[in-house]
């Protein structure tokens, strides 16, 4: 059955109780969330680690970015489905940081793309979105998972 979580995701539910990727637990389709899942440690690897590695290839330093280390940790904690759900927020963060770096850095990025290991994966029409998608794809490949997400944005 399809179920709409309070976080805005539409989830496919087969068994109750159900836990959404956001951590909310539901007893049944008509109930309010019972609890939040306990906080989890940040995994060492994941989409955030992949994004950091890809940006490092073109000389971007996450430590000097002001928030990029935190974003990478959040992305690893969210996992594949969470990053898909938070895709727009991740893109907005990257866009803000790119603007802060200035046009010289953006030019460096665009010139560096052809020589990077991920050049073919970046779309001219959606460079930041395709960069995020490639980081998620790489993390998915490393994890050996290719199942579609069970929850999708509404």
C-alpha positions as a Markdown table, in Angstrom:
| # | Residue | x | y | z |
|---|---|---|---|---|
| 1 | Unk | 0.0 | 0.0 | 0.0 |
| 2 | Unk | 1.1 | 3.6 | -0.6 |
| 3 | Unk | 1.5 | 5.7 | 2.6 |
| 4 | Unk | 2.3 | 9.4 | 3.0 |
| 5 | Unk | 4.7 | 10.1 | 5.8 |
| 6 | Unk | 4.7 | 13.4 | 7.7 |
| 7 | Unk | 8.1 | 14.1 | 6.2 |
| 8 | Unk | 6.5 | 14.4 | 2.7 |
| 9 | Unk | 7.6 | 11.0 | 1.3 |
| 10 | Unk | 5.2 | 8.5 | -0.3 |
| 11 | Unk | 6.3 | 5.1 | 0.8 |
| 12 | Unk | 5.4 | 1.6 | -0.2 |
| 13 | Unk | 4.4 | -0.3 | 3.0 |
| 14 | Unk | 4.0 | -4.0 | 3.1 |
| 15 | Unk | 4.2 | -4.6 | 6.9 |
| 16 | Unk | 3.2 | -2.7 | 9.9 |
| 17 | Unk | 4.7 | -1.2 | 12.0 |
| 18 | Unk | 6.5 | 0.8 | 9.4 |
| 19 | Unk | 9.7 | 2.9 | 9.7 |
| 20 | Unk | 10.1 | 5.6 | 7.1 |
| 21 | Unk | 13.7 | 6.6 | 5.9 |
| 22 | Unk | 13.2 | 9.8 | 7.9 |
| 23 | Unk | 13.0 | 7.7 | 11.1 |
| 24 | Unk | 9.3 | 8.1 | 11.9 |
| 25 | Unk | 7.6 | 4.9 | 13.1 |
| 26 | Unk | 3.9 | 4.2 | 12.4 |
| 27 | Unk | 1.7 | 1.5 | 14.0 |
| 28 | Unk | -0.7 | 1.7 | 11.0 |
| 29 | Unk | -1.8 | 3.9 | 8.2 |
| 30 | Unk | -4.2 | 5.9 | 10.4 |
| 31 | Unk | -1.8 | 6.6 | 13.3 |
| 32 | Unk | 0.5 | 9.5 | 14.2 |
| 33 | Unk | 4.2 | 8.6 | 14.3 |
| 34 | Unk | 5.1 | 6.6 | 17.5 |
| 35 | Unk | 8.7 | 7.8 | 17.8 |
| 36 | Unk | 11.8 | 8.8 | 16.1 |
| 37 | Unk | 14.5 | 6.2 | 15.5 |
| 38 | Unk | 17.5 | 6.7 | 17.8 |
| 39 | Unk | 20.4 | 8.7 | 16.4 |
| 40 | Unk | 22.9 | 6.7 | 14.5 |
| 41 | Unk | 26.7 | 7.2 | 14.2 |
| 42 | Unk | 27.9 | 8.7 | 11.0 |
| 43 | Unk | 29.2 | 6.0 | 8.6 |
| 44 | Unk | 32.7 | 6.5 | 7.3 |
| 45 | Unk | 31.6 | 5.9 | 3.7 |
| 46 | Unk | 28.6 | 6.9 | 1.6 |
| 47 | Unk | 27.4 | 9.5 | -0.8 |
| 48 | Unk | 29.0 | 12.4 | 1.1 |
| 49 | Unk | 32.4 | 10.7 | 1.0 |
| 50 | Unk | 32.0 | 10.1 | -2.7 |
| 51 | Unk | 31.0 | 13.7 | -3.3 |
| 52 | Unk | 34.0 | 15.0 | -1.3 |
| 53 | Unk | 36.4 | 12.7 | -3.4 |
| 54 | Unk | 34.9 | 13.9 | -6.7 |
| 55 | Unk | 35.3 | 17.5 | -5.7 |
| 56 | Unk | 38.8 | 16.9 | -4.5 |
| 57 | Unk | 39.7 | 15.6 | -8.0 |
| 58 | Unk | 39.2 | 19.2 | -9.2 |
| 59 | Unk | 41.0 | 20.8 | -6.3 |
| 60 | Unk | 38.0 | 21.7 | -4.1 |
| 61 | Unk | 38.9 | 21.5 | -0.4 |
| 62 | Unk | 35.9 | 20.5 | 1.7 |
| 63 | Unk | 37.7 | 21.5 | 4.9 |
| 64 | Unk | 37.9 | 25.2 | 3.8 |
| 65 | Unk | 34.4 | 25.3 | 2.4 |
| 66 | Unk | 32.6 | 26.2 | 5.6 |
| 67 | Unk | 29.9 | 23.5 | 5.9 |
| 68 | Unk | 31.0 | 21.0 | 3.3 |
| 69 | Unk | 32.4 | 18.6 | 5.9 |
| 70 | Unk | 29.1 | 18.8 | 7.7 |
| 71 | Unk | 27.2 | 18.2 | 4.5 |
| 72 | Unk | 29.3 | 15.1 | 3.7 |
| 73 | Unk | 28.7 | 13.7 | 7.1 |
| 74 | Unk | 24.9 | 14.4 | 6.8 |
| 75 | Unk | 24.9 | 12.7 | 3.4 |
| 76 | Unk | 26.6 | 9.6 | 4.8 |
| 77 | Unk | 24.2 | 9.5 | 7.7 |
| 78 | Unk | 21.2 | 9.9 | 5.3 |
| 79 | Unk | 22.4 | 7.1 | 3.1 |
| 80 | Unk | 21.2 | 6.6 | -0.5 |
| 81 | Unk | 17.5 | 7.1 | 0.0 |
| 82 | Unk | 18.0 | 10.0 | 2.3 |
| 83 | Unk | 20.3 | 11.8 | -0.2 |
| 84 | Unk | 17.7 | 11.2 | -3.0 |
| 85 | Unk | 15.1 | 12.8 | -0.7 |
| 86 | Unk | 17.4 | 15.7 | 0.3 |
| 87 | Unk | 18.8 | 16.2 | -3.3 |
| 88 | Unk | 17.5 | 19.7 | -3.7 |
| 89 | Unk | 19.0 | 20.8 | -0.4 |
| 90 | Unk | 22.4 | 19.3 | -1.3 |
| 91 | Unk | 22.3 | 21.0 | -4.7 |
| 92 | Unk | 21.4 | 24.4 | -3.1 |
| 93 | Unk | 24.4 | 24.0 | -0.7 |
| 94 | Unk | 26.8 | 23.3 | -3.5 |
| 95 | Unk | 25.4 | 26.3 | -5.5 |
| 96 | Unk | 25.9 | 28.6 | -2.5 |
| 97 | Unk | 29.4 | 27.4 | -2.0 |
| 98 | Unk | 30.3 | 27.7 | -5.7 |
| 99 | Unk | 29.0 | 31.3 | -5.7 |
| 100 | Unk | 31.1 | 32.0 | -2.6 |
| 101 | Unk | 34.2 | 30.7 | -4.4 |
| 102 | Unk | 33.8 | 33.1 | -7.3 |
| 103 | Unk | 34.0 | 32.8 | -11.0 |
| 104 | Unk | 37.6 | 31.9 | -11.1 |
| 105 | Unk | 37.0 | 28.7 | -9.2 |
| 106 | Unk | 33.9 | 27.9 | -11.4 |
| 107 | Unk | 36.1 | 28.3 | -14.5 |
| 108 | Unk | 38.6 | 25.9 | -12.9 |
| 109 | Unk | 35.9 | 23.4 | -12.3 |
| 110 | Unk | 34.6 | 23.6 | -15.8 |
| 111 | Unk | 38.1 | 23.2 | -17.3 |
| 112 | Unk | 38.8 | 20.3 | -15.0 |
| 113 | Unk | 35.8 | 18.3 | -15.9 |
| 114 | Unk | 37.1 | 16.7 | -19.1 |
| 115 | Unk | 40.1 | 15.1 | -17.3 |
| 116 | Unk | 38.2 | 13.9 | -14.2 |
| 117 | Unk | 37.0 | 10.4 | -13.7 |
| 118 | Unk | 33.4 | 11.6 | -13.7 |
| 119 | Unk | 33.4 | 13.9 | -16.7 |
| 120 | Unk | 30.9 | 11.8 | -18.7 |
| 121 | Unk | 28.4 | 11.8 | -15.8 |
| 122 | Unk | 28.0 | 15.5 | -15.6 |
| 123 | Unk | 25.2 | 17.2 | -17.5 |
| 124 | Unk | 25.7 | 20.7 | -18.8 |
| 125 | Unk | 22.0 | 21.4 | -18.2 |
| 126 | Unk | 22.1 | 20.3 | -14.5 |
| 127 | Unk | 25.8 | 20.2 | -13.4 |
| 128 | Unk | 25.2 | 20.3 | -9.6 |
| 129 | Unk | 22.3 | 17.8 | -9.8 |
| 130 | Unk | 24.2 | 15.4 | -11.9 |
| 131 | Unk | 27.2 | 15.7 | -9.6 |
| 132 | Unk | 25.0 | 14.7 | -6.7 |
| 133 | Unk | 23.4 | 11.9 | -8.7 |
| 134 | Unk | 26.9 | 10.6 | -9.6 |
| 135 | Unk | 28.0 | 10.6 | -5.9 |
| 136 | Unk | 24.9 | 8.7 | -5.0 |
| 137 | Unk | 25.4 | 6.2 | -7.9 |
| 138 | Unk | 29.0 | 5.6 | -6.8 |
| 139 | Unk | 28.1 | 5.0 | -3.2 |
| 140 | Unk | 25.3 | 2.7 | -4.4 |
| 141 | Unk | 27.8 | 0.8 | -6.5 |
| 142 | Unk | 30.3 | 0.5 | -3.7 |
| 143 | Unk | 27.5 | -0.7 | -1.3 |
| 144 | Unk | 26.4 | -3.3 | -3.9 |
| 145 | Unk | 22.9 | -2.1 | -3.8 |
| 146 | Unk | 20.8 | -1.2 | -6.8 |
| 147 | Unk | 17.3 | -1.6 | -5.6 |
| 148 | Unk | 15.0 | 1.4 | -6.3 |
| 149 | Unk | 14.1 | 3.5 | -3.3 |
| 150 | Unk | 10.9 | 2.5 | -1.4 |
| 151 | Unk | 10.1 | 6.2 | -0.6 |
| 152 | Unk | 9.9 | 8.9 | -3.2 |
| 153 | Unk | 9.2 | 12.7 | -2.9 |
| 154 | Unk | 5.5 | 13.5 | -3.5 |
